[in-house]
Amino acid sequence: MTANCQSKQVNDSKLVLVTGATGFIGKALVNRLSSFNDYAVRSALRKNGQKIGMTGNCVVTGDLSPHTDWTCALSGASVVVHAAARVHAIADSSENILAAYHTANVDATLNLATQAAAIGVKRFVFISSAKVLGEDSRPFSSLAEGDDYLPRDAYAESKMRAELGLIAISEKTGMELVIIRPPVVYGPGVRSNFRTLMKAVSKGVPLPFGLIFNSRSLVALDNLVDFIVTCVMHPGAANQIFLVSDGSDLSTPDLVRGIASAMNRPARLVPVPVLLLRAGATLFSREDIFQRLCGSLCLDISKAHRMLNWKPPITVAEGLRRAVVGYD
């Protein structure tokens, strides 16, 4: 699809193009980047109707596809932050699900990166996922950037293939590449499983997690946005892969207690044996949910601190407080 070129052109060597600008991460990132006087931000939107409530420069590019024309969106940009992605896919077979993820998250991403390199974009920041390294970490250890790929589902597979394709484009063209791998992201407006958990805590639903002793890395939306901004601006981020988190891992019961405290609600944790939870998950074919609730997934973010001098600006408690504000 040909990009809509009716947007205002910005002549700025520090123009940042953000894809997925109306999404959970993208919207917060656009707002943060807009606060810097020496940086300009342009939002890539799928359709005109998304301009409502958006501030600053916007370009309508159409749906994320391998054939999208990014010419107008990329004009004058020095940095691209690619936050747009397919997170959920509904299809009639596993093959079709894999194809849907591959089209949006691999082919469309590499199409954007190829055009960005050709037009002279200096840096491409890709929001990947910690899931490319697997769904769990070994006891008393953390996953690191150099660990082998171990995707367990179609979404993680697509992110891995996008990373590999982007690395090849960067090596061929010289365009700087930064890959960011966040775990579960939470914050104001969070959806999916995290919102379901908040709803259960808010309603006082007893949760069978009292005997779970795991450890999981999460990242508050504000911490992730701060890190993305750091990777946009910091020279040392060029051609690097980073894991990012809050820096304080939580067990599932601790997460429930944290949400309950932020909501000023009681944490109703029931001591159900983990083996019983596993049996129930197997019976209903929800082993993936069991792994997320009962398994451990810890990330080592020391590279971000060592190379970029980055530390999470807010605590987990503050992140949870911000996440539940306005929750209904």
C-alpha positions as CSV (number, residue, x, y, z in Angstrom):
1,M,0.0,0.0,0.0
2,T,1.3,3.5,-0.8
3,A,1.9,5.7,2.2
4,N,-0.2,8.8,2.7
5,C,2.1,11.7,2.0
6,Q,-0.1,14.4,3.3
7,S,1.7,14.5,6.6
8,K,3.8,17.4,7.6
9,Q,7.4,16.9,6.6
10,V,10.0,17.3,9.4
11,N,13.6,18.3,8.6
12,D,15.3,17.1,11.7
13,S,18.4,14.9,12.0
14,K,16.9,13.5,15.2
15,L,13.5,12.5,13.8
16,V,12.3,9.2,15.3
17,L,9.7,7.1,13.4
18,V,7.6,4.9,15.8
19,T,5.5,2.1,14.4
20,G,2.7,0.7,16.4
21,A,2.2,4.2,17.8
22,T,-1.3,3.6,19.0
23,G,-0.4,0.4,20.8
24,F,0.3,-0.3,24.5
25,I,4.0,0.4,24.2
26,G,4.0,2.7,21.2
27,K,1.6,5.3,22.6
28,A,3.6,5.6,25.8
29,L,6.9,5.8,23.8
30,V,5.5,8.6,21.5
31,N,4.4,10.6,24.5
32,R,7.9,10.2,26.1
33,L,9.8,11.1,23.0
34,S,7.6,14.1,22.4
35,S,8.9,15.5,25.8
36,F,12.4,16.0,24.4
37,N,13.0,19.3,22.7
38,D,15.9,18.1,20.6
39,Y,14.0,15.1,19.2
40,A,11.1,15.0,16.8
41,V,8.7,12.0,16.7
42,R,6.6,10.7,13.8
43,S,3.8,8.2,14.4
44,A,3.1,5.5,11.8
45,L,-0.7,4.7,11.8
46,R,-2.7,2.1,10.1
47,K,-5.7,4.3,9.3
48,N,-6.8,7.9,9.5
49,G,-9.2,7.3,12.4
50,Q,-6.3,6.5,14.6
51,K,-5.1,10.2,14.4
52,I,-7.8,11.1,17.0
53,G,-6.0,11.7,20.3
54,M,-2.6,11.6,18.7
55,T,-0.2,14.5,19.0
56,G,2.5,15.6,16.7
57,N,3.4,14.3,13.2
58,C,1.5,11.3,11.9
59,V,1.7,9.3,8.7
60,V,-0.9,6.7,7.6
61,T,0.9,3.7,6.2
62,G,-1.9,1.1,6.1
63,D,-1.8,-2.4,7.6
64,L,1.5,-3.9,8.5
65,S,2.4,-6.0,5.5
66,P,5.4,-7.2,3.4
67,H,4.2,-4.7,0.7
68,T,3.8,-1.5,2.7
69,D,5.4,1.5,1.2
70,W,7.2,3.3,4.0
71,T,8.7,6.1,1.8
72,C,6.7,9.0,3.4
73,A,7.0,7.7,6.9
74,L,10.7,7.3,6.6
75,S,11.5,10.6,5.0
76,G,13.9,12.5,7.1
77,A,14.0,9.9,9.9
78,S,17.3,9.0,11.5
79,V,15.9,6.4,13.9
80,V,13.1,3.8,13.5
81,V,11.5,2.2,16.6
82,H,9.6,-0.8,15.3
83,A,7.0,-1.6,18.0
84,A,4.2,-2.8,15.7
85,A,3.7,-6.5,15.7
86,R,1.1,-9.3,15.5
87,V,0.7,-10.6,19.1
88,H,-2.4,-12.8,18.6
89,A,-3.4,-14.9,15.6
90,I,-6.6,-16.7,15.0
91,A,-6.6,-19.3,12.3
92,D,-8.0,-22.7,11.5
93,S,-4.6,-24.6,11.7
94,S,-1.2,-24.3,13.3
95,E,0.3,-23.8,9.8
96,N,-2.0,-20.8,9.2
97,I,-1.2,-19.4,12.6
98,L,2.5,-19.6,11.9
99,A,2.0,-18.0,8.5
100,A,0.0,-15.1,10.0
101,Y,2.8,-14.4,12.5
102,H,5.5,-14.8,9.8
103,T,3.8,-12.4,7.4
104,A,3.3,-9.6,10.0
105,N,6.3,-10.1,12.3
106,V,9.0,-11.3,9.8
107,D,8.2,-10.3,6.3
108,A,6.7,-6.9,7.1
109,T,9.5,-6.1,9.6
110,L,12.3,-7.0,7.0
111,N,10.4,-4.9,4.4
112,L,10.5,-1.9,6.7
113,A,14.1,-2.4,7.6
114,T,15.2,-2.8,4.0
115,Q,13.5,0.4,3.0
116,A,14.9,2.2,6.1
117,A,18.4,1.2,5.2
118,A,18.0,2.2,1.6
119,I,16.7,5.7,2.6
120,G,19.6,6.3,5.0
121,V,18.1,5.6,8.4
122,K,21.0,5.5,10.9
123,R,19.5,3.2,13.6
124,F,16.7,0.6,13.7
125,V,15.4,-0.3,17.2
126,F,13.4,-3.6,17.2
127,I,11.1,-4.5,20.0
128,S,11.5,-8.3,20.1
129,S,10.6,-10.6,23.1
130,A,12.4,-12.5,25.8
131,K,10.3,-15.5,24.5
132,V,12.9,-16.1,21.8
133,L,15.1,-17.6,24.5
134,G,12.3,-19.9,25.8
135,E,9.6,-20.0,28.4
136,D,11.8,-20.8,31.5
137,S,15.2,-20.4,33.1
138,R,17.1,-22.9,35.1
139,P,16.8,-22.8,38.9
140,F,19.1,-20.1,40.5
141,S,20.1,-18.8,37.0
142,S,19.0,-16.2,34.6
143,L,18.8,-16.0,30.8
144,A,21.3,-13.8,29.1
145,E,21.5,-12.1,25.7
146,G,24.0,-14.7,24.4
147,D,21.9,-17.8,25.2
148,D,20.7,-20.0,22.4
149,Y,17.4,-19.4,20.7
150,L,14.6,-21.6,22.0
151,P,11.2,-20.4,20.8
152,R,8.3,-22.5,22.0
153,D,5.4,-21.0,20.0
154,A,4.6,-19.3,16.7
155,Y,4.9,-15.8,18.1
156,A,8.4,-16.4,19.5
157,E,9.4,-18.2,16.4
158,S,8.4,-15.2,14.3
159,K,10.4,-12.8,16.6
160,M,13.5,-15.0,16.3
161,R,13.3,-15.0,12.5
162,A,12.8,-11.3,12.4
163,E,15.9,-10.8,14.6
164,L,18.0,-13.0,12.3
165,G,16.8,-11.2,9.2
166,L,17.4,-7.8,10.8
167,I,21.0,-8.8,11.7
168,A,21.7,-9.8,8.2
169,I,20.3,-6.5,6.8
170,S,22.4,-4.6,9.4
171,E,25.5,-6.4,8.5
172,K,24.9,-5.9,4.7
173,T,23.9,-2.2,4.8
174,G,25.7,-0.8,7.9
175,M,22.5,0.4,9.4
176,E,22.8,0.3,13.2
177,L,20.5,-2.3,14.8
178,V,19.3,-2.5,18.5
179,I,17.3,-5.5,19.5
180,I,15.3,-5.2,22.8
181,R,13.8,-8.3,24.4
182,P,11.3,-7.5,27.1
183,P,9.4,-10.1,29.2
184,V,5.7,-9.5,30.2
185,V,5.0,-5.8,30.1
186,Y,2.5,-4.2,32.6
187,G,1.3,-0.7,33.1
188,P,-1.8,1.5,32.6
189,G,-4.1,0.0,30.0
190,V,-2.5,-3.5,30.1
191,R,-4.6,-6.3,28.6
192,S,-4.4,-10.0,28.2
193,N,-3.5,-12.3,31.1
194,F,-2.2,-9.5,33.4
195,R,-5.5,-7.7,33.2
196,T,-7.3,-10.9,34.0
197,L,-5.2,-11.3,37.1
198,M,-5.9,-7.7,38.1
199,K,-9.6,-8.4,37.7
200,A,-9.5,-11.4,39.9
201,V,-7.6,-9.6,42.6
202,S,-10.0,-6.7,42.4
203,K,-13.0,-8.9,42.8
204,G,-11.5,-10.8,45.7
205,V,-11.4,-14.1,43.8
206,P,-9.4,-16.8,45.7
207,L,-6.3,-17.7,43.7
208,P,-4.7,-21.2,44.0
209,F,-1.1,-19.9,44.0
210,G,-0.2,-20.0,47.7
211,L,2.3,-22.9,47.3
212,I,4.1,-21.6,44.2
213,F,7.8,-20.7,44.8
214,N,8.9,-19.5,41.4
215,S,10.7,-16.3,40.2
216,R,9.8,-14.3,37.1
217,S,11.1,-11.1,35.5
218,L,8.6,-8.5,34.5
219,V,9.0,-4.9,33.2
220,A,6.8,-1.9,33.9
221,L,5.8,0.1,30.9
222,D,7.6,3.2,32.1
223,N,10.8,1.2,32.6
224,L,10.6,-0.3,29.2
225,V,9.9,3.1,27.5
226,D,12.8,4.6,29.4
227,F,15.1,1.9,28.1
228,I,13.8,2.2,24.5
229,V,14.6,6.0,24.7
230,T,18.0,5.1,26.0
231,C,18.6,2.8,23.1
232,V,17.4,5.5,20.7
233,M,19.9,8.1,22.1
234,H,22.9,6.2,23.5
235,P,25.9,5.6,21.1
236,G,26.8,2.4,22.9
237,A,23.5,0.7,22.0
238,A,24.5,0.4,18.4
239,N,24.5,-3.2,17.1
240,Q,23.6,-4.7,20.5
241,I,20.9,-7.1,21.9
242,F,19.5,-6.3,25.3
243,L,17.3,-8.0,27.8
244,V,15.3,-5.6,29.9
245,S,13.2,-5.9,33.1
246,D,12.4,-4.2,36.4
247,G,15.5,-5.7,37.9
248,S,13.5,-7.3,40.8
249,D,12.1,-10.7,40.1
250,L,8.8,-11.8,41.7
251,S,7.1,-15.1,42.5
252,T,3.5,-15.4,41.4
253,P,2.2,-15.0,45.0
254,D,4.4,-11.9,45.4
255,L,2.9,-10.5,42.2
256,V,-0.6,-11.1,43.5
257,R,0.3,-9.5,46.8
258,G,1.8,-6.5,45.0
259,I,-1.3,-6.0,42.9
260,A,-3.5,-6.4,45.9
261,S,-1.5,-3.8,47.8
262,A,-1.6,-1.4,44.9
263,M,-5.4,-1.8,44.8
264,N,-5.8,-1.7,48.6
265,R,-7.4,-5.2,48.4
266,P,-6.7,-8.4,50.3
267,A,-4.6,-11.0,48.5
268,R,-6.6,-14.2,48.7
269,L,-4.1,-16.9,48.1
270,V,-5.1,-20.6,48.5
271,P,-2.4,-23.2,49.2
272,V,-3.1,-25.7,46.3
273,P,-0.3,-28.2,45.6
274,V,1.6,-27.5,42.4
275,L,1.2,-31.1,41.2
276,L,-2.6,-30.6,41.3
277,L,-2.3,-27.4,39.4
278,R,-0.2,-29.2,36.8
279,A,-2.7,-32.0,36.5
280,G,-5.5,-29.5,35.9
281,A,-3.5,-27.6,33.3
282,T,-2.7,-30.9,31.5
283,L,-6.4,-32.0,31.6
284,F,-7.6,-28.8,30.0
285,S,-4.6,-28.5,27.6
286,R,-3.3,-25.3,29.3
287,E,0.2,-26.2,30.0
288,D,1.3,-22.8,28.7
289,I,-0.7,-21.0,31.4
290,F,0.7,-23.4,34.0
291,Q,4.2,-22.6,32.9
292,R,3.7,-18.8,33.1
293,L,2.1,-19.0,36.6
294,C,4.3,-21.7,38.1
295,G,7.5,-21.7,36.2
296,S,10.5,-19.4,36.5
297,L,11.8,-17.0,33.9
298,C,14.5,-14.7,35.1
299,L,16.5,-12.3,32.9
300,D,20.0,-11.0,33.5
301,I,19.9,-7.2,32.7
302,S,23.5,-6.5,33.8
303,K,24.5,-5.8,30.1
304,A,22.2,-2.8,30.0
305,H,23.7,-1.4,33.1
306,R,27.3,-2.2,32.1
307,M,27.1,-0.8,28.5
308,L,24.5,1.9,28.9
309,N,24.6,2.7,32.6
310,W,20.9,2.1,32.6
311,K,18.9,1.2,35.7
312,P,15.1,0.9,36.0
313,P,13.8,4.4,37.0
314,I,10.8,3.1,38.9
315,T,10.3,0.2,41.4
316,V,8.0,-2.8,40.9
317,A,5.7,-1.3,43.6
318,E,5.4,2.0,41.7
319,G,4.9,0.2,38.4
320,L,2.1,-1.8,39.9
321,R,0.6,1.3,41.4
322,R,0.6,3.0,38.0
323,A,-0.8,-0.1,36.4
324,V,-3.9,-0.3,38.6
325,V,-4.7,3.5,38.5
326,G,-8.0,3.9,36.6
327,Y,-8.6,0.1,36.4
328,D,-12.2,-0.8,36.3
